[in-house]
């Protein structure tokens, strides 16, 4: 598979399947942070996620109860980009809603210039590096001292084959800058750089990409966003990346896995494949720090596969319903 299609709609928070014990930490300031998990009483479930809104608006639909009970009732990540409007207001409102009930929100920043450079379905992003710096600074400032988890720019380190060296260098500078903004403005936030999936780039190469993007300053890295590979496959890949970081750069990082759509594993397709299933809601072991729902089940990857005719991020109730049962 090549790239993963990101949600362009505001999805809710990533279903933390399980806060596992952290993998060996790096010798950075990120490791010394207070745990945002320990500061809260569980993960935030957004009452305004796309599946929740759809189920509430369609109570007579025969699919509504299953979607409400099996998808909308679970915590999932909310994605933020240009569609979010004023980013400070959007992030502040979301984090504030979570804080008001003492829950931990998971947010995804998805606005880097040249976004989805290889895949194309979710192209866009801030117009310039300067515009991105302003945007990500406002994002971090809106979280402030409140606890949160933030995944920074899915696909951004997997797209290098579609960028020339100047653009790679520019992207790395933006990612390092983003990590610095969260470190300085959001001290109780754990940040994760995205590291793709097991079928995209070798673990050694991804470790190199992470180092170039400033992974020393991140809490960890994320895997399998918007994809379908099993938890076991991702665990092997994540552990190999961490080992490569240790061998080549002298530090390791914990990782989280997106399990939202990996219940049946991958069939080799990445863009709205049929026959997939939501991931398990409780699972132990495997080495991951956490298992999260980062992509909202039922949200389209684009005009492809069983989502033909749809746009990236559009909620498709029939796809969501079938994903509950795996057909």
N, C-alpha and C positions, 0 to 999 in steps of 0.2 A: 504494500500500500504506500501511497505517497502521503498526501497531507490529510488533515482531519478537517472537517467542516465545522465551523464554529457556529454556535448559536448567535444570532444577531438580535434576538429578542431578550427581554429581561426574563431570565428564568429564575427560579428561586434558589435556595442554597443546597449545596452539595451534600447529599445524604451521607453523613459520616456513618459508615457502617461500623467503624470501630476505632477508637483511639488506642492503637497499639503502642507499646513502649517504643521510644525513639531509638532510631538507629544511632550508631556512634556519631556524636556531633563533631562539628569542626571547631577549631580554636579561633572562633570569631566572636564578635560582640553579639551576633544573633543567638548563639548558644546560651549566653548569659541572661537573655531576656526572661522576664516572668512569663509563664505559660498562659496564653490566652484561653486555653482549655480550662486550666485551673481557676481562672478568674470568672468563669461563667458556669451555668448549671445545665449545659447541653447545647445542642446546635439549633439554630433558628430555622423554623419552617415558615416560609413566606406565604401569607394568606392571599397574596396577589400574584402568585406565579401563573404562567399561562394555563397549565392544566387546572389549577384551582379556579381561575376565572371562568374557564370554559365549563367546568362541571357545575359551577353555581348558576351559570346562565342557561344551562340545558338540563334541568332536573328530570325532565321527562324522557330524555334519551336513554336507551337501554344500556349504553356504555358508561354513563356518567358515574354510577356508584363505584364501578371497578376502578375507573380512573381517579376518582376522588380518594378511595381507600388505599390504592396501591401505588399511586404516584404523587398526587397533590398533597397527601398528608405527610410526606417525608421531606426532610430538609434537603435542599439542592442549592447549587451556586447561582447567584445572580450575575449576569454578564453586563458590563458597562462599556459603552463606546459613544460614538457621535450621536446615536439615536437616543441617548440618555438625557440630552439637553444639557443644561447647566450641570457640570459634573460635580461641583461642590455641593449643590443642593440635592442632587440625586443620591450621591453616596451618603451624605449626612443624614438624609431622611431614612435611608435603609438601615444604616448602622444604628441610628437612634431608635428605630422601631425594635431592633434586636436587643439593644441595651435596656429598653424599657421593661422587657420581660426577662432580663438577665440571661439571654441566650447569645451564642457565638455565631456571627454571620460569616459566610464564605463569599468572597467577591472575586470576580475575574476582570482584570483590566485588559481590554481588547481594542486598542486604538493606535497601534504603532504604524507609522507610515509604511506603505507597501505591504500591508497585512495580507496574509494568505497568498504570497507571491507565486507559489507553484500551483496551488489548487484553483484559485480564481473565483470560486463561488462566493467567498466572503471577503473579496477585495475591498480596499478602502483604507481607512485610518486617517490620522491627523495629516494635514497637508504638508507640514514641514517638521524637521526635528525640533525647531524652536517652539512650534505650536504643541508638539507632544510634551515637551518639558513643562510648559505651562499647564497642560491638561493633567499630567500625572502628579505634578506638585499640588494642584487643587484636590485631586483624588486623595492623596495621602493626608493633606491638611484636614479634609472633611472627616476622616476617621479619628484623627487626633489621638488622645490617650485611651480611647475605648478599645477593647479587645476585638481582634478580627483575624481572619486568614485571607490572604490575597494571592491569587495565582496571576503571574505577570505574563501576558502576551503569549497565549497558546500558538504553536507552530513557528514562533519567531526564530528558534534555533534549528528547526528542521528544514527551513526554506533556503538554506545557504546555496544549494545547487542552482537556484534560480536568481541569485544575486552576484554581482561582480564584487571584487575585493573592497572597493571603495564603499559600496553600500553595506557590505558585511561589517566593515569597521564602523560605519555610521550607526548601524543598528546596535552593535555591541556598546557603543558609547551611550546610546539612549537607554539600554537596559541597565547598564551600570549606574546611570543617572537616576533611573527609576528606583533602584534598590537604595540609593543614597537618600532619596526623598522619603521613603518609608522609614528608613533608619532614623532620620532626623525629625520627621514630623509625626510618625505613628509608632511610638516606641513599644506598644503592646500588640503589634501586628506581626504575625509570622508570614514571611514572603516565600513564594515558591516560583522558581523559573521553570518553564515548561521544557520537558526533555523528550517529547514525541512519544513513540511507541516501539515495541520490539521489532517491527518489520520495516522500519524506516531507515535508521542510521545505526551503524555499529556502536556498541557501548563505548569503545575507546575514542571514536570520533565525537560522540556526543559529550563525553567528558571534556574533551578539548574545547568544544563549543561552550559548555557551561563555564569553564574557567575563563574563556575570553569575555564572557558576558558578565563576569563578576560574581560567580556563584559563591565565592568565599563569604560574601556579604549577605547572601540569602539564607533563610532558615533551611531550605531544602529544594527539591525539584518535584515536578508532577509528571505523571505518565498516563497514557491512554486516553487523553481528553477527546471526547466525541468519537471514540473508537470502541472496538469490540473484543479485543484480545483478553484472554482469561487472566484472572488474578495471578495464577501460577506463572504464566508466560511473562507478565509484567514484573513479578517478583524476581524472576531470574535476570531480567534485563536491568531492573533497578539496582540489584545487588552488583551486577557486573559494572555498571556505571560508577557506583560508589567505590568499588575496588580499583577501577581505573583512575578515579580522582585521587585515591590514596597513593597508588603506585607512581603516578606522574606528578602530582602536585602536593602531596603530603597532607591531605585532609579528606574527610568523608562527609556525606550529607544524608539525612533521612529523605524518604520520598513518600508521596501519596499516589494512590491509584484511583482513576475514575472507573468505577464499577457500575455506572448507571445503565449500561447497555451490554454488558459482557456475560450475561447469564448463559448464553448458548455459545460463547466464543465467537471467533471471526470466521467468515466463509471466504475471506480474501478480498471482499469488497469493502470500501470505506464510505460510500455515498448512498445512504438510505437502502442498505441491503434488507431483503426480506428474511423472515424466520429468526430474527434476533430476539433477545429476551432481557428484561431488566435484571440487574445483578442482585446478588444475595444481600440481605439487610443485616446479617451478622456473620462474621467470619473471623477466625483467629489465626494467628501464626503467619508465616510467609515473609516476615521481615519488613513489611511496609509500616510506616508510622501511622497512617490512617487510610481507610478505604472510604472514598467520598463519591457522591453523585455530583459530578461537575457539569455534565451535559444533561438537559432535561429530556427524559424519554418522551418521544412523540414530537419533538421539535425537529423540523426538517434539516437535512444537510444541504439541501439545494434541489434544483430541478433535475432529479436523477432517481433511479431505482424505484422503490415503492412510493417515493415522494414526487414522482413526475408531475410537473406543472406547478410545483410549490416553490417558494423562496426560502432561502436559508433562514432558520429561526422561526418559521411559521409553524404553529401548533397544528398537528394533524391527528384528530381524535381516533380515527380508525387505526393509524399506525401505533398510537399509544396503547390502544386496547389490545391489539394483537401482540404487542411487545410484552404485555403483562403475562400472557399465556404462552408465548414463544412460537407463534405461527403467523 
